[in-house]
Amino acid sequence: MIRIEHLHKTYPLERKAKTNDTPVAALSDINLHIKKGEIFGIIGRSGAGKSTLIRTLNMLERPSSGQVLIEGEDITALDNSGLHRLRQRIGMIFQHFNLLSAKTVAANIDWPLKITGKYTQQERAARVTELLNLVGLSEQRDKYPAQLSGGQKQRVGIARALANTPHLLLCDEATSALDPETTQAILRLLLDINRKLGLTIVLITHEMQVIRNICDRVAVIEAGHIVETGDVAEVFLHPQHAVTRSMVAESTPFSAETSLLPSTVPGASQLRGLLVRLTYVGDITYQPILSSIAAATPALITILQGTIARIKDTPYGQLLVEIHGETADVAQVFTTLDQHNIRHEVLA
């Protein structure tokens, strides 16, 4: 669907006394592949380059070099006419909604249909009604943006973005201005749209919880570089880069970087055996594997901490355990864990 190859974006500095003219690098050698029909998240802190990156996908920001291929077409080579056609295939929703305040909900959704000149008034009206039903705003069609809540405004923004039946939906911090409950409602709506329409969605956010709730894969951006990419479960449960580990730690009270460290376990210094972190992913999360292992081995297994949660549709569990016993017995425990695809990491 989308392939980004060796993408760079630099901005020139304003000429001022006692400053050099070295350009500022906003994006450096970005390489990404986004699959058709997936929800792909780009996460980074403020100033990391994520807004610049997502805006290159519809050429609101022109890269300094590199390629952006969408459905096999290099959009960096398009002229104004080509960009106009491209943007009709790409919807975008924004952090602050960007609605037309003097137009009703229905008129806001109708606007992108009207300016194409492709549809009759009856066709546009039918499409507006369809979209209002999709986002749950049928009863708000004649209201103005000032009469809506933040969540309702974002639903209008989503409906407007879908008006021309796009192949790609870009979400620029779409939930950052919303309260937690409304954020969850908007994320559920985006997930429902993805599943019903098979629509590819690319979103940027600084919130790991957003990535965890709806994304299939994620790229972590820092200082204009992609520092980590992968399936959300793998990145969330086993972060490799320091920035990723820090963001994961901030997003959950039970993570590889906080409560699952030896220094945070009461009495860890008095442990007699190995301190081990176990990670379960998928249906095995709910199976009594550890109980079965404990019953079959002389090794003593003590659970110190644990949690069970979900990453999108995937259940996962993490346990911090002490395993104490003879070397051969402990090795057998690890062998059995491997047989059940339970990841184990010796921490101390």
C-alpha positions in Angstrom: 0.0 0.0 0.0 2.6 2.6 1.1 6.4 2.4 0.7 8.6 5.1 2.0 12.2 4.9 0.8 15.2 7.0 2.0 13.0 10.0 2.9 14.6 13.2 4.1 13.1 16.5 5.0 15.2 19.5 5.9 14.2 23.1 6.7 16.5 26.1 6.1 17.3 28.3 9.1 16.5 31.9 8.9 19.6 34.0 8.3 20.5 35.8 11.5 23.6 37.4 12.7 26.1 35.0 14.4 24.3 31.9 13.1 25.3 29.5 10.4 23.1 28.3 7.6 23.1 24.6 8.4 19.6 23.3 7.6 17.5 21.6 10.3 16.9 17.9 9.6 13.3 17.1 10.4 13.4 13.6 8.8 16.4 11.5 8.1 16.5 8.4 5.9 13.0 7.2 6.7 12.2 3.7 5.3 8.8 2.2 6.0 6.4 -0.3 4.5 2.7 0.0 5.4 0.4 -2.9 4.4 -3.0 -2.5 2.8 -5.8 -2.7 5.3 -3.7 -2.4 8.5 -3.7 0.3 11.2 -0.2 1.6 11.4 0.9 3.8 14.2 3.8 6.3 14.3 4.7 7.3 17.9 7.1 9.8 19.2 7.5 12.7 21.6 6.8 16.3 20.7 9.3 17.5 18.0 10.3 14.0 17.0 9.1 14.5 13.4 5.9 12.5 13.3 3.7 15.3 12.1 6.1 16.1 9.3 6.2 12.4 8.3 2.5 11.9 8.1 2.1 15.1 6.1 4.5 13.7 3.5 1.9 11.0 2.8 -0.4 13.5 1.1 2.3 16.0 0.1 1.2 18.7 2.5 5.0 18.5 3.2 7.2 17.9 0.3 10.3 15.8 1.2 13.7 17.1 0.4 14.7 13.8 -1.1 13.5 10.2 -1.2 10.3 8.5 -2.4 6.8 8.0 -1.1 5.0 5.3 -3.1 1.2 4.8 -2.6 -0.3 1.9 -4.5 2.8 1.8 -6.6 2.8 5.5 -7.6 5.6 7.8 -6.5 3.6 10.8 -5.2 6.7 13.0 -4.9 6.7 13.2 -8.7 3.1 14.4 -9.1 2.2 17.8 -10.4 -0.6 19.9 -9.0 -3.2 18.1 -11.0 -1.9 14.8 -9.9 -1.8 15.9 -6.2 -5.4 17.0 -6.5 -6.5 13.6 -7.7 -4.3 11.9 -5.0 -5.8 13.9 -2.1 -9.3 12.8 -3.2 -8.1 9.2 -2.4 -6.7 10.2 1.0 -8.7 11.4 4.0 -7.2 13.2 6.9 -8.5 14.0 10.4 -6.9 16.5 12.7 -6.2 17.1 16.4 -8.4 20.3 16.5 -11.1 19.1 14.1 -10.7 21.9 11.5 -14.5 22.1 10.9 -16.2 25.0 9.1 -17.9 26.9 11.9 -20.5 28.6 9.7 -21.7 25.3 8.2 -23.9 22.6 9.8 -22.7 19.0 10.5 -24.3 17.8 7.2 -22.8 20.7 5.2 -19.3 20.0 6.6 -19.5 16.4 5.5 -21.0 17.4 2.1 -18.2 20.0 1.4 -15.5 17.7 0.0 -18.2 16.0 -2.1 -19.4 19.3 -3.5 -16.0 20.6 -4.5 -15.2 17.5 -6.6 -18.1 18.4 -8.9 -18.6 14.7 -9.5 -21.9 14.1 -7.8 -25.5 15.2 -8.1 -27.2 16.9 -5.1 -29.2 13.7 -4.5 -26.0 11.5 -4.5 -24.3 13.9 -2.1 -27.3 13.9 0.2 -27.4 10.1 0.2 -23.7 9.9 1.0 -24.0 12.4 3.8 -26.8 10.4 5.4 -24.8 7.2 5.0 -21.8 8.8 6.7 -23.8 10.3 9.5 -25.2 6.8 10.3 -21.7 5.4 10.2 -20.3 7.8 12.8 -23.4 7.9 14.9 -24.5 11.5 14.3 -27.7 11.2 12.5 -29.5 13.3 15.1 -26.9 16.1 14.9 -27.0 16.7 11.2 -28.4 20.3 11.4 -26.3 21.5 14.3 -23.3 23.7 14.1 -19.8 22.8 15.4 -20.1 25.2 18.3 -23.1 23.1 19.5 -21.1 19.8 19.6 -18.9 18.2 22.1 -15.2 17.4 21.3 -16.0 13.8 20.5 -18.9 14.8 18.2 -16.7 17.2 16.4 -14.1 14.5 15.8 -16.8 12.2 14.5 -17.8 14.9 12.0 -14.1 15.2 11.0 -14.0 11.4 10.4 -17.2 11.4 8.3 -15.8 14.3 6.3 -12.5 12.5 5.7 -14.4 9.4 4.5 -16.7 11.4 2.1 -14.9 10.6 -1.1 -14.4 6.9 -0.2 -10.6 7.2 0.3 -8.1 4.3 0.1 -6.1 5.8 3.0 -7.0 7.6 6.2 -4.4 9.8 8.0 -5.0 10.7 11.6 -2.9 13.5 13.0 -3.1 13.2 16.8 -6.8 12.6 16.4 -7.5 12.0 20.1 -5.0 14.3 21.8 -7.6 17.0 22.5 -10.2 14.5 23.9 -10.8 13.2 27.4 -10.0 9.5 28.1 -13.5 8.2 27.7 -14.1 10.0 24.4 -10.7 8.9 23.2 -11.7 5.3 23.7 -15.0 5.9 21.8 -13.2 7.5 18.8 -10.6 4.7 18.8 -13.4 2.1 18.7 -15.0 4.0 15.8 -11.7 4.0 13.8 -11.3 0.3 14.5 -14.8 -0.4 13.3 -14.3 1.7 10.2 -11.1 -0.2 9.5 -12.8 -3.6 9.8 -16.0 -2.6 7.9 -14.3 -0.8 5.0 -10.9 -2.5 4.9 -9.5 1.0 5.1 -5.7 1.5 5.6 -5.2 3.9 8.5 -2.0 5.6 9.5 -2.0 7.5 12.8 0.5 9.5 14.7 0.4 9.9 18.5 2.5 10.5 21.5 0.4 8.1 23.6 1.5 4.4 23.7 -2.0 3.5 24.9 -3.5 4.6 21.6 -1.0 2.4 19.7 -1.7 -0.5 22.1 -5.5 -0.3 21.7 -6.0 -0.3 17.9 -2.7 -0.6 15.9 -1.4 -3.7 14.1 2.2 -2.4 13.7 4.1 0.6 15.0 7.1 2.7 14.2 8.9 4.7 16.8 10.4 8.0 15.7 13.0 10.1 17.6 14.8 13.2 16.3 13.7 12.5 12.8 14.9 8.9 12.7 12.9 5.6 12.9 14.5 3.9 15.8 12.2 0.8 16.1 9.5 -0.9 14.0 7.4 -4.0 14.5 4.2 -5.7 15.5 2.7 -3.8 18.4 2.8 -6.8 20.8 6.5 -7.3 20.2 7.4 -3.7 20.5 5.2 -3.1 23.6 6.3 -6.2 25.4 10.0 -6.3 24.4 11.1 -2.8 23.5 14.7 -2.6 22.2 15.4 1.2 21.9 15.8 3.4 25.0 13.1 5.8 23.7 10.7 2.9 23.2 11.4 1.5 26.6 10.9 4.9 28.2 7.5 5.4 26.5 6.3 1.9 27.4 7.3 2.4 31.0 5.3 5.6 31.2 2.2 4.0 29.7 1.8 1.2 32.2 2.5 0.7 35.9 3.6 -2.9 35.1 6.3 -2.8 32.4 9.7 -4.1 31.6 11.2 -0.9 32.7 9.5 -0.2 36.0 7.8 -2.8 38.2 9.3 -5.8 36.4 12.8 -4.9 37.6 14.6 -6.5 40.5 15.1 -3.2 42.3 11.3 -2.7 42.5 10.5 -6.1 44.0 10.3 -6.1 47.9 12.9 -8.5 49.3 14.5 -9.1 45.9 17.9 -9.0 47.4 17.0 -11.9 49.7 15.9 -14.2 46.8 17.5 -17.6 46.8 16.8 -18.5 43.2 16.7 -16.8 39.8 14.5 -13.8 39.2 12.7 -14.4 35.9 10.2 -12.5 33.8 7.7 -14.6 31.8 5.7 -13.3 28.9 2.6 -15.0 27.6 1.0 -13.9 24.3 -2.3 -15.2 22.9 -4.7 -17.9 24.2 -2.0 -19.5 26.3 -2.3 -16.5 28.6 -5.4 -18.0 30.1 -4.0 -21.6 30.4 -2.6 -22.9 33.8 0.8 -23.7 32.3 2.8 -22.5 35.3 0.7 -24.6 37.7 1.3 -27.7 35.6 5.1 -27.0 35.4 5.2 -26.5 39.2 3.4 -29.8 39.8 5.8 -31.7 37.6 9.2 -30.4 38.9 11.1 -30.3 42.2 12.0 -26.7 41.4 10.2 -24.1 43.5 8.3 -21.4 41.5 7.1 -18.3 43.4 5.0 -15.6 41.7 6.1 -12.2 42.8 4.1 -9.9 40.5 1.9 -10.3 37.5 -0.7 -8.8 35.1 -3.0 -9.8 32.3 -4.2 -7.3 29.7 -4.8 -7.0 25.9 -2.9 -5.4 23.0 -5.7 -4.7 20.5 -7.3 -8.2 20.1 -4.4 -10.1 21.6 -4.3 -11.1 25.3 -1.0 -11.2 27.0 0.3 -11.8 30.5 3.6 -11.0 32.3 4.8 -12.6 35.5 7.8 -11.9 37.6 8.7 -15.2 39.3 11.5 -16.7 41.5 12.7 -20.1 40.3 14.8 -22.0 42.9 16.2 -25.5 42.6 18.9 -27.7 41.2 20.4 -26.6 37.9 18.9 -29.5 36.0 15.4 -28.9 37.5 15.6 -25.2 36.6 16.8 -26.1 33.1 13.8 -28.4 32.7 11.4 -25.6 33.7 12.9 -23.4 31.0 12.7 -26.2 28.4 9.0 -26.7 29.2 8.4 -22.9 28.9 10.0 -23.0 25.5 7.8 -25.8 24.4 4.8 -23.7 25.2 6.2 -20.6 23.5 6.4 -18.7 26.8 9.3 -16.2 26.7 11.5 -16.1 29.7 14.2 -13.6 30.7 16.5 -14.0 33.7 16.8 -10.7 35.4 18.9 -11.6 38.4 
